[in-house]
């Protein structure tokens, strides 16, 4: 089970607004927690954060454990004369989620609360009531009475997130915004914390990567993996739980909340890394399910496995309901399983572990 200190850290991480390109606050909290057990903690110009266990920069390449710390959000693109803010999404959104939501903007001097507005249904023509809202038709109201008043707190290019505090539900479940993928960054650091108590034979570096949600060119995952040139990398992200109404398992696989660690097979995943993850899960009694990735994985694994001269990469995912909404949902049991698997996998590693497919 996850200890209370780790759960408190997870809550603080989820609470910290950090959309892609603006991850500084959650990244600082991640590094502060890592300082309690890591041998070295640092950051880089791309906003990636690193926590090292072992000797960084030695002759033996490290094992990289990566989870992205950014979340989807939005950016202010215009302030009109009445003080309303107009915005563009950061990352992939279902625009219907925006309507009527409270928001937190990373303002000039402090967080700025607001609400996303649109005309009330009573004021819409009949045909307009049935139309889906588009982001450019919505605005943010921060209570300002003019452009000048709004500009005292907000600049063009300021980012924000939908407001939503973490909340525990029955059956060890957790609901929050930013679970995608703040929990990936959490799991890799939780695995490192466990390894600190019984050190592996190899150097391990946990990385909280930046800008995954907008990473057309690989984002922080590619730059960090290229710099580390690791012996192997395990990426931790979320995947769709398919145990909700209306989801076709024949198309999307059978992944239930509480299934444990989800092991991807195919695409960016090195087959020998996959086999070792599977072997470790079975040997340690860690619950798992296998998920097919016929093309890309939609995660940092796609950027890492082709970085540098090619990096043996695995993907461990956590089942998640209601992805890319302000109320995503997981069970803490799956986070525990993923952290346990990463720690056990790393303890099996040596400097001569071979991942060349045969």
C-alpha positions in Angstrom: 0.0 0.0 0.0 1.0 3.6 -0.5 2.2 5.2 2.7 0.5 8.4 4.0 3.6 10.5 3.2 3.4 9.5 -0.4 -0.4 10.1 -0.6 0.1 13.6 0.9 2.8 14.3 -1.8 0.4 13.0 -4.5 -2.3 15.4 -3.4 0.1 18.3 -3.4 1.2 17.4 -6.9 -2.3 17.1 -8.3 -3.2 20.4 -6.7 -0.4 22.3 -8.5 -1.5 23.9 -11.8 1.0 22.9 -14.5 -0.2 22.8 -18.1 2.2 22.0 -20.9 5.0 24.6 -21.0 4.1 25.9 -17.6 5.0 22.9 -15.4 7.2 24.9 -12.9 5.0 24.6 -9.8 4.4 20.8 -9.8 8.0 20.2 -10.9 9.3 22.1 -7.9 7.1 20.0 -5.6 8.3 16.9 -7.3 12.0 17.8 -6.8 11.4 18.9 -3.2 9.9 15.5 -2.3 12.7 13.7 -4.2 15.4 15.5 -2.1 14.3 13.3 0.9 15.8 10.2 -0.6 17.6 10.8 -3.9 21.3 11.2 -4.2 20.9 14.1 -6.6 18.1 16.3 -7.9 18.2 18.7 -10.8 16.3 20.3 -13.6 17.1 21.4 -17.1 16.2 24.2 -19.6 13.3 22.2 -21.0 11.6 22.0 -17.6 12.4 18.3 -17.1 13.2 17.2 -13.5 15.7 14.5 -12.6 16.1 12.5 -9.3 19.1 10.1 -9.3 19.9 7.1 -7.2 23.4 6.0 -7.7 26.4 7.6 -9.5 25.2 9.9 -12.2 27.7 10.3 -15.1 29.4 7.0 -14.5 30.6 4.5 -17.1 27.5 2.4 -16.9 24.4 3.9 -18.5 21.5 4.4 -16.0 17.9 3.1 -16.1 15.4 5.8 -16.9 12.0 5.9 -15.3 9.9 8.6 -17.0 6.4 10.1 -16.3 5.3 13.4 -17.7 4.3 16.1 -15.2 2.3 18.4 -17.5 -1.4 18.5 -17.9 -3.9 19.9 -20.5 -5.1 23.4 -20.0 -5.6 26.6 -22.0 -3.9 29.9 -22.9 -5.2 33.5 -23.0 -4.9 34.9 -26.5 -7.0 38.1 -26.2 -8.4 40.5 -23.6 -11.4 42.5 -24.9 -12.5 45.9 -23.9 -15.0 44.5 -21.3 -12.3 42.5 -19.6 -13.3 39.1 -20.9 -10.5 36.7 -21.7 -10.5 34.6 -24.9 -8.5 31.5 -25.0 -7.1 28.5 -26.9 -6.8 25.0 -25.6 -3.4 23.5 -24.6 -3.6 19.8 -25.5 -6.5 17.7 -26.6 -9.9 18.7 -25.2 -13.5 17.8 -25.7 -14.8 21.4 -25.9 -18.0 20.4 -24.2 -16.1 20.0 -21.0 -15.2 23.7 -20.9 -18.8 25.1 -20.5 -19.5 26.5 -17.1 -16.3 25.4 -15.5 -14.3 27.3 -12.9 -10.7 27.9 -13.8 -7.4 28.9 -12.2 -5.1 31.1 -14.3 -1.4 31.5 -13.6 -1.6 35.3 -13.4 1.0 38.1 -13.3 1.4 38.1 -9.5 -0.8 35.2 -8.2 -3.3 32.6 -9.2 -6.4 34.2 -10.7 -9.8 32.5 -10.4 -12.5 32.7 -13.1 -15.3 31.0 -14.9 -15.8 29.9 -18.5 -18.9 31.6 -19.9 -21.3 31.3 -22.8 -24.8 32.7 -23.4 -27.4 31.0 -21.1 -29.6 28.5 -22.9 -32.6 30.8 -22.5 -30.9 33.4 -24.7 -30.0 31.0 -27.5 -32.1 30.3 -30.6 -33.6 26.8 -30.8 -31.2 25.6 -33.4 -28.2 26.9 -31.5 -29.2 25.1 -28.3 -28.4 21.8 -30.0 -25.0 22.8 -31.4 -21.7 21.8 -29.7 -19.8 24.7 -28.3 -16.4 25.5 -29.8 -13.5 26.9 -27.7 -13.3 30.1 -29.7 -17.0 30.8 -28.9 -16.4 30.7 -25.1 -14.7 33.2 -22.8 -13.3 33.5 -19.3 -14.8 35.9 -16.8 -12.4 36.9 -14.0 -14.7 39.6 -12.6 -12.9 42.5 -14.4 -14.9 45.5 -15.5 -12.5 46.6 -18.3 -9.5 45.5 -20.3 -7.2 47.6 -18.2 -8.5 46.0 -15.0 -8.0 42.5 -16.4 -4.5 43.4 -17.7 -3.4 44.2 -14.1 -3.7 40.5 -13.3 -3.4 38.7 -16.7 -1.1 38.9 -19.7 -1.6 37.5 -23.1 0.0 34.1 -23.1 -0.9 33.3 -19.5 -2.0 29.7 -19.0 -4.5 28.1 -16.8 -6.4 24.9 -15.9 -9.9 23.9 -14.9 -10.3 24.0 -11.2 -10.8 20.7 -9.4 -9.3 19.5 -6.1 -8.5 15.9 -5.5 -11.1 13.9 -3.6 -11.1 10.3 -2.3 -14.0 8.1 -3.2 -14.9 4.6 -1.8 -12.9 1.5 -2.8 -9.6 3.4 -2.6 -10.5 5.5 -5.6 -9.3 9.0 -6.3 -10.8 11.7 -8.5 -9.0 14.8 -9.7 -7.9 16.9 -12.6 -4.3 16.4 -13.8 -4.2 12.6 -13.1 -3.1 12.5 -16.7 -0.2 12.3 -16.1 0.8 13.7 -12.8 0.4 10.1 -11.5 3.1 9.0 -14.0 5.5 11.5 -12.5 4.3 10.3 -9.0 4.8 6.6 -9.8 8.4 6.9 -11.1 9.4 8.8 -8.0 7.5 6.4 -5.7 9.5 3.6 -7.3 12.7 5.5 -6.7 11.8 6.0 -3.1 11.3 2.2 -2.7 14.6 1.5 -4.4 16.4 3.8 -2.0 15.6 1.3 0.8 17.1 -1.6 -1.1 19.4 -0.3 -3.8 19.7 -1.9 -7.2 22.9 -2.8 -9.0 22.5 0.0 -11.5 22.1 3.8 -11.4 18.4 4.8 -11.6 17.1 8.2 -12.7 13.5 9.2 -12.3 12.4 11.9 -14.7 9.4 14.1 -14.6 9.2 15.1 -18.3 7.7 18.2 -19.7 5.3 19.1 -22.6 4.0 15.6 -23.4 0.5 16.9 -24.1 1.8 19.1 -27.0 4.8 17.0 -27.9 4.6 16.7 -31.7 8.5 16.7 -31.7 9.0 14.6 -28.6 8.9 17.2 -25.9 11.0 16.9 -22.8 11.0 13.1 -23.1 13.2 13.2 -26.2 15.6 15.7 -24.9 16.0 14.1 -21.5 16.4 10.6 -23.0 19.0 11.8 -25.5 21.0 13.5 -22.7 20.9 10.4 -20.4 21.4 7.7 -23.1 20.0 5.1 -20.7 20.5 1.4 -20.7 16.7 1.1 -20.8 13.7 3.3 -20.1 10.3 2.6 -18.6 7.6 5.1 -19.3 4.6 5.4 -16.9 1.4 7.0 -18.3 -2.3 6.5 -18.1 -4.5 4.4 -20.4 -8.3 4.3 -20.9 -10.2 2.1 -18.4 -12.7 0.3 -20.6 -15.0 -0.9 -17.9 -17.4 2.1 -18.3 -20.7 2.1 -20.3 -20.4 2.4 -24.1 -16.8 1.4 -24.5 -16.2 -1.4 -27.1 -13.6 -3.8 -25.6 -13.2 -5.5 -29.0 -11.7 -2.2 -30.3 -10.0 -0.8 -27.2 -9.1 -3.9 -25.1 -10.3 -5.1 -21.7 -8.7 -2.8 -19.1 -10.6 -2.5 -15.8 -10.0 -0.1 -12.9 -8.1 -2.2 -10.4 -6.5 -4.5 -13.0 -3.1 -3.4 -11.8 -0.2 -2.4 -14.1 -1.0 -2.3 -17.8 1.8 -3.6 -19.9 1.9 -2.4 -23.5 3.1 -4.7 -26.2 4.1 -3.6 -29.7 4.9 -0.3 -31.3 7.5 1.6 -29.3 8.0 -1.2 -26.8 11.1 -3.3 -26.9 10.1 -7.0 -26.8 12.7 -8.0 -24.3 11.8 -5.2 -22.0 8.2 -6.3 -22.2 9.2 -9.9 -21.5 11.2 -8.9 -18.4 8.3 -6.7 -17.1 5.9 -9.7 -17.5 8.3 -12.1 -15.8 8.8 -9.7 -12.9 5.1 -9.1 -12.5 4.4 -12.8 -12.3 7.3 -13.6 -10.0 6.3 -10.8 -7.6 2.6 -11.5 -7.7 1.9 -8.0 -9.1 -1.5 -7.8 -10.9 -1.2 -6.8 -14.5 -3.0 -6.8 -17.8 -1.6 -6.7 -21.4 -2.6 -4.0 -23.8 -1.9 -4.0 -27.6 -0.2 -1.0 -29.2 -0.4 -1.7 -32.9 0.8 1.7 -34.0 1.9 4.5 -31.7 1.3 4.5 -28.0 0.4 8.2 -27.7 2.9 8.5 -24.8 6.5 9.6 -24.1 7.5 6.1 -25.2 7.1 7.1 -28.8 9.7 9.8 -28.3 12.2 7.9 -26.2 12.6 4.6 -28.1 14.0 6.5 -31.1 16.0 9.0 -29.1 19.8 9.0 -29.2 20.9 5.8 -31.0 17.7 4.0 -29.9 16.7 3.1 -26.4 15.1 -0.1 -25.2 11.7 1.1 -23.9 8.8 -0.3 -22.0 5.4 1.2 -21.2 3.6 0.7 -17.9 0.2 2.4 -17.7 -2.4 3.0 -15.0 -6.1 2.5 -15.9 -8.0 5.9 -15.9 -11.6 6.8 -16.4 -12.8 10.1 -17.9 -9.5 11.1 -19.5 -8.9 14.8 -20.4 -11.5 16.1 -18.1 -11.4 17.9 -14.7 -12.6 14.8 -13.0 -10.4 11.9 -14.0 -10.6 8.8 -11.8 -8.1 6.0 -10.8 -7.7 3.5 -8.0 -4.7 3.9 -5.7 -4.2 0.1 -5.9 -3.1 0.5 -9.5 -0.6 3.2 -8.7 0.9 0.9 -6.0 1.1 -2.0 -8.5 2.9 0.2 -11.1 5.4 1.5 -8.5 6.1 -2.0 -7.2 6.6 -3.3 -10.7 9.1 -0.6 -11.6 11.1 -1.1 -8.4 11.2 -4.9 -8.9 12.1 -4.6 -12.6 15.0 -2.2 -11.8 16.3 -4.6 -9.2 16.6 -7.3 -11.9 18.8 -5.0 -14.0 22.6 -5.2 -14.3 25.1 -3.3 -16.4 25.2 -6.2 -18.8 21.4 -6.8 -19.3 20.9 -7.2 -23.0 17.8 -5.9 -24.7 18.7 -6.7 -28.3 15.7 -8.5 -29.8 16.5 -12.1 -31.0 
